[in-house]
Amino acid sequence: MKKLILFLLFVPLWSFSQNDLLAEIDSTTTKDNITAAFKGLKIVNLESTKLAAKGDLYFIVAHRFGSVKDGFEGFFGLDNANTQLKFVYGLTDYLTISGARSELAYDFSTKYTFFHQKTAGFPISIVGFSSLAINNTLKESLYPKLTFDDRLTFVQQLLISRKFSEKLSLEIAPTVFHENFVDNPQQDNTQYALGLGGRYKLSKRWSLNIDYAAHMNRASNSIYKNPLSIGFDLDTGGHVFQMHFTSSQGIHEAGFLGQTTGDWTKGDVFFGFNLLRVF
């Protein structure tokens, strides 16, 4: 199983080219490709079908404060925060690589374009996403037989989006992820999820973003929940600033897909932001 997942994770993939400049965020190319269904590389937590353009280097600071339900005792979430620092580079117009580190995990990924949505022709964009996470939270003091392999989680997603109009874009993301170590004996190591996301343009610079992931084979006794995130994108011309509330403090895929603890119905949500700067 591990060899199969590794094969799927890093197989070279074919694609068509994509232009990705902030100046072209809501335009179409001369080749009739629909560009920028989403402004950010992520919708909120869920990866979008946007890639970095060839030669572009992104520096991303993603931050999730503690739960707002803690009130003044937790300084309304300012305590117990999680921050991820991430570099994303466009190797080509159709292949993006990234590396990130947070308090919870190291995370390395690739994103690659299969097909572009066209103004007259192919109706959707299809992008692949693969990631490898190294869990920082597992302690050898608690698990004396812990090995490095136990820390690994593999994620494979197919991102399928459609830009319906200048205002509305939607995405669906069938996902499989494999955790080499799970702390619940009833939980399968290989797990499945279905991500859903969308963007609605409110003005030239503002948009409303929502994403959600339904875990398909979570153990019945699991403490974890499906992540729901709601927020806004602000395009300042030089960078995109994303502000949101989310039920997941985990930022990497394995964290929010499989280990979300927040609950909107109980006010257990986290305020956060993603700040993207392109060079």
N, C-alpha and C positions, 0 to 999 in steps of 0.2 A: 504493500500500500504506500509506504513512504517513497519508494522509487517512482511509483506512478505519479504521485503528487508532485515530486520534484521535477519529473519530466514535463508535466503540464505547466509547472510554474515558470520554467525558463526556456521553453521551446521558442525558437525564432518564429515570428508571425508576419504574415503579409498584410499590407494596408495601402490605402491611398493617402495622398498628401493632404495636410491641413495648415492653413494660415491662422496665426493666433497672435494678433497684435491688439493692444487695448484700443487703438484708434479704429479698429474694425469690429468692435464688440457686437454690434447689432446690424451687420451688413452681410451681403453675399459676395462671393468671389466671382471673378470673370469666368471661371469654369463651372458656374452654377452650383457649387457646393454651398450648402447652408452652414454658416459659421456661427460659433458662440451661442449655442442653445442655452449655455450657462456662462455667467461672467467669471465665476471662480473655478478652480480646479476641483473643488468639492462643492456639493450643494449645501450641506451643513457638515454632517459626518460622512455621508455617502459620497464616494467619488462621482464626479460628473464626467461627461464625454468630452470635456475640454482637455486638450493637451498643451504642453509648452511648445512654442514654435522652435524650430531648429536654432540652436545656439543661445536660446534664452535661459537664463539662470534665475530661478525664483528662490527667495528666502522667505520662509513662512514661520510665523510665530502663532501657534494655536494654544489657547489657554482656557481651562475650565476651572472656575472657582468651586468652592465647596457648596454643599446643598443650601439653598436659601431657607429651608425650613428650620435650620438651626438658629435662626434669628440672631439676636445680639450676642449670644453665647459663642457662636462661630463667626461673629462679625459679618453676618448675612452672606456667608460663603467666601469671604476673603481669606479665612484660614483654610488649611488643608486643600490647597489648589493643586492642579496638575497642569504642567506646561510641556508642550512639545516644540522642539526646534527642528526645522526640516529644510533640506535643500532639494530642489527639483531642477533637473536639467533636460533640455530638449536635444537628444542626440540627433534626431531627424525630425521632420515635420510630422512623422507618424509614430515615433517611438520616444517615450519619456521615461527617465529613470529618477529614483529619489532615495534618499536616506534620511532617517529621522531618529531622534532620541527623546524620550520623555521619562518621567519618574516610573512609569509602568513598564516600558518596553523599548527596545531598539526595533526599528522597523525599516525594511528595505523593499522597494517595489518597482515594478515596471508597468507602463500603460501603453497600449498600442492600438492603432486604428485599423479596423477591418474595412468599414464602408462609411462614406459620408452621406448624409441626407442631401438630396439635390432638389433644385427648384422644379425640375421636370424630369422625373425618373425615380431613383431609389428613395423611398419615403421616410427612411429612418437613418440614424447614425448608430453604428455598432462598434464598440470599443472593448478590448479585453483589459483586465487588470489582474495582476498577480502580486502577492506580497509574502514576505517572510518576516515573522515577528519573533523576537527573543525576549521572553518574559523575565522582567526584573524583580517580580514580586515573590517568586518562589524562594523560600529560605531553606538552606541546608540544615539549619538547626531544627526545623520542623519535619523535613524529609531527608533523613540521613543517607538514603540510597539515591538521592537525586543526581542525575547526570545532565550534561549539557543538552543532549537530545530532548530531554524532558521539557526544556524551556521553549522548544520550537513550535510555532503555529504557522500553518500554510493556508493561504486564502486565494481562491480563484473566483473571479467575477466576470460576468458578461454584462456590459453596460449598454442598454438600448434606449435611445432617446429620440424624441421628435419635437421639433420646434413648430408648433401649430400656427403661431402668428408672431408678430413682433413683441407681443406681451407674454404669451404662454408657451412654456416648454415643460415636457413631462419625461420621466425616465423610469425604467424598470430594470432591476439588477438581480437576476438569479445568481445565487452564491453557494459555493461549497467551501467549508473550511475544516481543517483537521488539526486538532490539538493533541500533541503527543502525550500530554499529561492532563487529566481532568481529576478534580478532587471529589467528584461525585461518582460512585461506582455504577449508578444507574444511567449515567450520561455516556452516549456513544462518543468516541473520539472524533469520528467524521460526522460533521453536522451540516445542515442545510438551512438556508435562509432566502427570503425574497425581499429585496430592497425596493422601495417606491419613493420617488422624489419629484419635486416640481418647483418651478420658478414662475412668478407672475411679476412682470415689469410694472412698477407703479409710476415711475417718471424716468427722465433721462438718466439719472444716477442711482435711483433706488429700485430695489426689487424685494418681493416677499418670497422666501424660500422655506420649503418644508420637506423633511424626509423621514422615513419610517422603515424598519426592517422587521419582518415577521420570521421568527425562528420556527422551523418546520418540524424538528424532532428533539425539542428540549425535553429533558427528563421531567416526569410529572412532579417530582419532589424538589425541583430546582428552585433556588432563591432568586434566579435572574429573570429579567423581564425584557420585552421587546422595546427597543429604543425609538423614541419619538422626539424630533427636534423641529423647532420653529424659529425663524430669524429673518434678518434683513441683510442684503448686500448694499454697500455704498461704494460706488466707483468714483474715485477722486482724480482719475486721469493717470496718475503714476502708480497707484496700487488699488487693490480691492480690499475693503474692510468689511468683514462679515461679523455680525453680532447676533446672538441667538440664546434661547433657552433650550436645554436638552435634558433628557432623563439619563444620559450617559456621561460619566466623567471620563471614561476611556476615550481616547482620540484615535488610536490605531484600530484597524478593522477588527482584529480578534477581540479587542477590548469592548467595543460597542456592540458587536454582533452577538457575542457569547456571554458577556459579563456585565451587562447593564443592571444596576441596582436601583435606580431612581424610579419614582412612581408619580406621574402627574396628578393622579386622583388624591394623593396625600400631600401634595405640595413639595414633594421631594425631587426638585429639579435643580439644574446647575446653569448659572449664567456663564457664557463664554464668548470668545471671539477668535476668528482666524484673520491674521493680517498678512497679506501677500504683497511682496515687493519684487518686481522683475528688473533684471539688469541686462 
